[in-house]
Amino acid sequence: MPDVFSFAHTRTAFVTQKKLYEYVKTRMGTSYPRHFEDDDFIASMNVAKMHVYAAGLMDMTMFAVANAAVREAFTDDGRSALARRCFALGLDANDDGDVVPANRAQWCEDLEARMTGAVWRNTGANEHHFQASPKALVAWAPIADELKRYDADIVENSIRFAWQAVRSEFFERIDADSIANSRHPAQEDATF
């Protein structure tokens, strides 16, 4: 499963950062470069970047595990364990040392809450796994709230469309039979 985990966190980083920066750049227009000389703005972007990433990683983790661990070799408890591992590795890979421990603890609690109601066998390419990242993108972007209310639908749809390409790439690469037939499905020795 290491390839699945790597896919989840690298694609999440790409999609969430790209969409966050696109949104901010679009809203700021030609003054965009000047803002990146402001330390307070950079700090707020770094906070937003990690919150949007964590929400996206939760979405991608739920999707990747549900679609990679589809065979009978996996129990729901096993899938939850894989999701926890995928999520933790993704957070570790993108932590530049500035992540507040309380934020990380909250993100892990959010994943646990989401897994409580998970129907792991509800798989496929649709977007039902991708609910947290569109809302987080709008909520955490350092844009004035009075402007966000005009942007919400467009920005949320923008990231939803970006996830479509990631889901397609995932299905081109996944080998669920190999994952199920690996020596120990709960371990990280399956191919992707």
C-alpha positions as CSV (number, residue, x, y, z in Angstrom):
1,M,0.0,0.0,0.0
2,P,2.9,2.5,0.1
3,D,2.2,3.5,-3.5
4,V,-1.4,4.1,-2.7
5,F,-0.4,6.2,0.3
6,S,2.1,8.2,-1.7
7,F,-0.4,8.8,-4.5
8,A,-2.9,10.1,-1.9
9,H,-0.6,12.6,-0.3
10,T,1.2,13.8,-3.4
11,R,-1.9,14.4,-5.4
12,T,-3.6,16.0,-2.5
13,A,-0.7,18.4,-2.0
14,F,-0.8,19.3,-5.7
15,V,-4.6,19.8,-6.0
16,T,-5.1,21.7,-2.7
17,Q,-2.1,24.1,-3.2
18,K,-2.9,24.7,-6.8
19,K,-6.5,25.6,-6.1
20,L,-5.7,27.7,-3.0
21,Y,-3.1,29.7,-4.9
22,E,-5.3,30.1,-8.0
23,Y,-8.2,31.4,-5.8
24,V,-6.1,33.9,-4.0
25,K,-4.3,35.0,-7.2
26,T,-7.6,35.5,-9.0
27,R,-9.1,37.5,-6.2
28,M,-6.0,39.7,-5.8
29,G,-5.5,40.4,-9.4
30,T,-2.4,42.3,-10.4
31,S,-1.5,43.1,-6.7
32,Y,-0.9,39.4,-6.1
33,P,3.0,39.6,-6.2
34,R,3.1,42.4,-3.6
35,H,1.2,40.4,-1.1
36,F,3.9,37.8,-1.0
37,E,6.3,40.4,0.4
38,D,4.0,40.7,3.5
39,D,5.0,38.4,6.3
40,D,1.5,38.4,7.8
41,F,0.0,37.4,4.5
42,I,2.5,34.6,4.0
43,A,1.8,33.3,7.5
44,S,-1.9,33.3,6.8
45,M,-1.3,31.4,3.5
46,N,0.8,28.8,5.4
47,V,-2.0,28.3,7.9
48,A,-4.6,28.0,5.1
49,K,-2.4,25.7,3.1
50,M,-2.2,23.1,5.9
51,H,-5.9,23.3,6.8
52,V,-7.0,22.9,3.1
53,Y,-4.4,20.1,2.7
54,A,-5.6,18.2,5.7
55,A,-9.2,18.4,4.5
56,G,-8.2,17.2,1.0
57,L,-6.0,14.5,2.5
58,M,-9.0,13.2,4.5
59,D,-11.1,13.2,1.3
60,M,-8.4,11.5,-0.7
61,T,-7.6,9.0,2.0
62,M,-11.3,7.9,2.3
63,F,-11.5,7.5,-1.5
64,A,-8.1,5.7,-1.9
65,V,-8.7,3.2,0.8
66,A,-12.3,2.5,-0.1
67,N,-11.2,1.8,-3.7
68,A,-7.9,0.1,-3.1
69,A,-9.1,-2.2,-0.3
70,V,-12.3,-3.5,-2.0
71,R,-11.7,-7.2,-1.8
72,E,-12.9,-9.6,1.0
73,A,-9.3,-9.7,2.3
74,F,-10.0,-6.5,4.1
75,T,-12.3,-5.9,7.0
76,D,-13.8,-2.5,7.9
77,D,-11.4,-2.3,10.8
78,G,-8.5,-3.1,8.5
79,R,-9.7,-0.4,6.1
80,S,-9.9,2.1,9.0
81,A,-6.3,1.1,10.1
82,L,-5.1,1.7,6.5
83,A,-6.9,5.1,6.4
84,R,-5.3,6.2,9.7
85,R,-1.8,5.2,8.3
86,C,-2.4,6.9,5.0
87,F,-3.6,10.1,6.7
88,A,-0.7,10.1,9.2
89,L,1.9,9.6,6.6
90,G,0.4,12.3,4.4
91,L,0.4,14.8,7.3
92,D,4.0,13.9,8.2
93,A,5.1,14.3,4.6
94,N,3.7,17.8,4.3
95,D,4.5,19.1,7.8
96,D,7.2,21.8,7.5
97,G,7.5,21.9,11.3
98,D,4.9,24.6,11.7
99,V,1.9,22.4,12.2
100,V,0.2,23.2,15.5
101,P,-0.2,19.9,17.4
102,A,-3.8,20.8,18.4
103,N,-4.6,21.2,14.7
104,R,-3.2,17.8,13.9
105,A,-5.1,16.3,16.7
106,Q,-8.3,17.9,15.4
107,W,-7.7,16.7,11.9
108,C,-7.2,13.1,13.2
109,E,-10.4,13.4,15.2
110,D,-12.2,14.6,12.1
111,L,-11.0,11.5,10.2
112,E,-12.1,9.2,13.1
113,A,-15.6,10.8,13.0
114,R,-15.8,10.4,9.3
115,M,-14.7,6.8,9.4
116,T,-17.4,6.1,12.1
117,G,-20.1,6.5,9.5
118,A,-18.1,5.2,6.5
119,V,-19.6,2.6,4.2
120,W,-16.3,1.3,2.9
121,R,-17.8,-0.8,0.2
122,N,-19.4,2.3,-1.4
123,T,-16.7,2.7,-4.0
124,G,-16.4,4.2,-7.4
125,A,-15.3,7.3,-9.2
126,N,-18.0,9.6,-8.1
127,E,-17.3,12.5,-5.8
128,H,-19.1,11.5,-2.6
129,H,-15.7,11.1,-0.8
130,F,-14.7,14.7,-1.6
131,Q,-16.8,16.8,0.7
132,A,-14.4,18.4,3.1
133,S,-11.9,19.9,0.7
134,P,-14.2,22.2,-1.2
135,K,-15.6,23.7,2.0
136,A,-12.1,24.0,3.6
137,L,-10.8,25.8,0.5
138,V,-13.4,28.5,0.8
139,A,-13.3,28.7,4.6
140,W,-9.5,28.9,5.0
141,A,-8.4,31.0,2.0
142,P,-7.2,34.4,3.2
143,I,-9.9,36.3,1.4
144,A,-12.5,38.7,3.0
145,D,-15.6,36.9,4.1
146,E,-17.9,39.3,2.2
147,L,-16.1,38.3,-1.0
148,K,-16.1,34.6,-0.3
149,R,-19.9,34.5,-0.3
150,Y,-19.9,35.4,-3.9
151,D,-17.1,32.9,-4.7
152,A,-18.2,29.8,-2.8
153,D,-19.9,27.9,-5.6
154,I,-17.3,28.6,-8.2
155,V,-14.3,27.8,-5.9
156,E,-15.9,24.6,-4.6
157,N,-16.7,23.4,-8.1
158,S,-13.1,24.3,-9.2
159,I,-11.6,21.9,-6.7
160,R,-14.3,19.2,-7.4
161,F,-13.3,19.3,-11.1
162,A,-9.6,19.0,-10.1
163,W,-10.4,15.8,-8.1
164,Q,-12.0,14.3,-11.2
165,A,-8.6,14.0,-12.9
166,V,-7.0,12.5,-9.8
167,R,-9.8,9.9,-9.5
168,S,-9.3,8.9,-13.2
169,E,-5.5,8.6,-12.7
170,F,-6.1,6.5,-9.6
171,F,-8.3,4.0,-11.5
172,E,-5.8,3.8,-14.3
173,R,-3.1,2.7,-11.8
174,I,-4.9,0.7,-9.2
175,D,-4.4,-3.1,-9.0
176,A,-6.9,-4.1,-6.3
177,D,-6.3,-7.8,-6.8
178,S,-2.6,-7.4,-6.2
179,I,-3.4,-5.4,-3.0
180,A,-5.9,-8.1,-1.8
181,N,-3.5,-10.9,-2.7
182,S,-0.5,-9.4,-0.9
183,R,1.0,-11.4,1.9
184,H,-0.6,-9.3,4.7
185,P,-3.3,-6.9,3.4
186,A,-2.9,-4.6,6.5
187,Q,0.8,-4.1,5.8
188,E,2.3,-1.9,3.2
189,D,3.7,-4.5,0.8
190,A,1.0,-4.4,-2.0
191,T,1.6,-2.8,-5.4
192,F,-0.3,0.0,-7.0
